[in-house]
């Protein structure tokens, strides 16, 4: 499981997953991150991909100035997100490519400059290949 130096998960994904599903994240062009949920068979071979809606939470240290963008056929498009502590939460119709950016302001940044705000580790941005999937289940017996 990939975590930051404080033990917080870098990415959480909510959906209706099977126990053998595996979350895969890959860095792509333009500071994007491709998210895929891979289904495997009893031999551990890929047997398909999860193509249902998901809710994603991404750890970002500058959540107040960050924007989530998802990739569309026309390029990246801003996606509505909610701040939950140190995480940005957003929905996707199905797993795909997203990026989180922040606007830098101040001297030398006329009009603001965009920079990635994604997996910040000491020593730079790290590439993530595999993460655990976190499942959110309703309480037993429907009680809250």
WONORFEN-V303579 format. One record per residue. RES is the residue in three letters. SS is DSSP state (A for helix, B for strand, O for the rest). PHI is phi in radians with two decimals (none if undefined). D_CENTER is the distance of its C-alpha to the mean C-alpha in Angstrom with 2 decimals. Layout:
# WONORFEN-V303579
{{RES & SS & PHI & D_CENTER} {RES & SS & PHI & D_CENTER}}
This chain:
# WONORFEN-V303579
{{UNK & O & none & 13.89} {UNK & O & -1.58 & 12.12} {UNK & B & -2.36 & 12.87} {UNK & O & -1.46 & 14.06} {UNK & O & -1.17 & 17.84} {UNK & O & -1.72 & 18.17} {UNK & O & 1.49 & 16.66} {UNK & O & -1.43 & 13.56} {UNK & B & -1.06 & 10.56} {UNK & O & -1.31 & 7.87} {UNK & B & -2.47 & 5.07} {UNK & B & -2.13 & 6.79} {UNK & B & -2.26 & 7.21} {UNK & B & -1.97 & 10.52} {UNK & O & -3.04 & 12.94} {UNK & O & -1.74 & 16.40} {UNK & O & -1.72 & 16.09} {UNK & O & -1.66 & 19.06} {UNK & O & -0.99 & 19.78} {UNK & O & -1.56 & 19.77} {UNK & O & -1.21 & 16.33} {UNK & B & -2.32 & 14.07} {UNK & B & -1.49 & 10.37} {UNK & B & -2.20 & 10.34} {UNK & B & -2.15 & 8.18} {UNK & B & -2.43 & 10.51} {UNK & B & -1.25 & 11.13} {UNK & B & -2.23 & 13.07} {UNK & O & -1.03 & 15.50} {UNK & O & 1.03 & 15.25} {UNK & O & 1.07 & 12.40} {UNK & B & -1.51 & 9.97} {UNK & B & -2.25 & 7.39} {UNK & B & -1.57 & 8.54} {UNK & B & -1.87 & 7.02} {UNK & B & -2.41 & 10.25} {UNK & B & -1.95 & 11.93} {UNK & B & -1.76 & 15.35} {UNK & B & -1.66 & 18.46} {UNK & B & -2.12 & 21.25} {UNK & O & -1.59 & 24.95} {UNK & O & -1.11 & 27.40} {UNK & O & -1.64 & 27.91} {UNK & O & 1.43 & 24.30} {UNK & O & -1.57 & 24.20} {UNK & B & -1.09 & 21.48} {UNK & B & -2.07 & 22.87} {UNK & B & 2.80 & 20.34} {UNK & B & -2.29 & 16.84} {UNK & O & -1.32 & 15.31} {UNK & O & -2.17 & 15.58} {UNK & O & -1.85 & 15.34} {UNK & O & -1.06 & 13.30} {UNK & B & -2.37 & 10.14} {UNK & B & -1.97 & 8.79} {UNK & B & -2.04 & 5.21} {UNK & B & -2.09 & 5.64} {UNK & B & -2.08 & 4.64} {UNK & B & -1.21 & 8.05} {UNK & O & -2.61 & 10.13} {UNK & O & -1.26 & 13.89} {UNK & O & -2.08 & 15.05} {UNK & A & -1.10 & 13.48} {UNK & A & -1.19 & 16.84} {UNK & A & -1.96 & 16.89} {UNK & B & -1.73 & 13.33} {UNK & B & -2.28 & 12.47} {UNK & B & -1.71 & 9.51} {UNK & B & -2.23 & 10.77} {UNK & B & -1.96 & 10.31} {UNK & B & -1.41 & 12.73} {UNK & B & -2.15 & 15.98} {UNK & O & -1.09 & 19.32} {UNK & O & -1.61 & 20.48} {UNK & B & 2.01 & 17.69} {UNK & B & -1.44 & 14.81} {UNK & B & -2.31 & 15.30} {UNK & B & -1.05 & 14.38} {UNK & B & -2.13 & 12.48} {UNK & O & -1.12 & 13.61} {UNK & O & -2.44 & 11.60} {UNK & B & -2.16 & 13.05} {UNK & B & -1.52 & 13.40} {UNK & B & -2.20 & 13.60} {UNK & O & 1.14 & 15.13} {UNK & O & -1.65 & 12.97} {UNK & B & -2.02 & 9.68} {UNK & B & -1.83 & 8.67} {UNK & B & -1.95 & 8.42} {UNK & B & -2.62 & 8.56} {UNK & B & -1.87 & 9.86} {UNK & B & -2.31 & 10.04} {UNK & O & -1.07 & 13.46} {UNK & O & -2.86 & 12.26} {UNK & O & -0.95 & 9.56} {UNK & O & -2.93 & 9.68} {UNK & B & -1.88 & 8.79} {UNK & B & -2.45 & 7.11} {UNK & B & -2.60 & 7.93} {UNK & B & -2.09 & 8.62} {UNK & B & -2.23 & 12.35} {UNK & B & -2.16 & 15.18} {UNK & B & -1.71 & 18.79} {UNK & B & -1.65 & 21.39} {UNK & O & -2.19 & 24.80} {UNK & O & 1.99 & 28.21} {UNK & O & -0.98 & 30.94} {UNK & O & 1.48 & 30.16} {UNK & O & -2.20 & 27.13} {UNK & O & -0.89 & 29.07} {UNK & O & 1.32 & 27.05} {UNK & O & 1.63 & 23.88} {UNK & B & -2.17 & 21.98} {UNK & B & -1.54 & 18.34} {UNK & B & -2.47 & 16.46} {UNK & B & -1.18 & 12.92} {UNK & O & -2.30 & 11.29} {UNK & O & -2.32 & 8.47} {UNK & O & -1.58 & 9.52} {UNK & B & -1.58 & 13.03} {UNK & B & -2.08 & 15.44} {UNK & O & -1.10 & 19.18} {UNK & O & 1.63 & 20.46} {UNK & B & 2.09 & 17.68} {UNK & B & -1.52 & 14.29} {UNK & O & -1.77 & 13.68} {UNK & O & -1.57 & 12.70} {UNK & O & -1.90 & 10.80} {UNK & O & -1.83 & 12.45} {UNK & B & -2.47 & 12.05} {UNK & B & -2.37 & 10.54} {UNK & O & -1.28 & 12.19} {UNK & O & -1.66 & 11.29} {UNK & O & -1.75 & 12.16} {UNK & O & -1.77 & 14.56} {UNK & O & -1.89 & 15.86} {UNK & O & -1.89 & 19.49} {UNK & O & -1.18 & 22.20} {UNK & O & -1.08 & 24.97} {UNK & A & -1.06 & 27.89} {UNK & A & 1.28 & 30.66} {UNK & A & 1.31 & 28.71} {UNK & O & -1.52 & 29.58} {UNK & O & -1.93 & 27.40}}
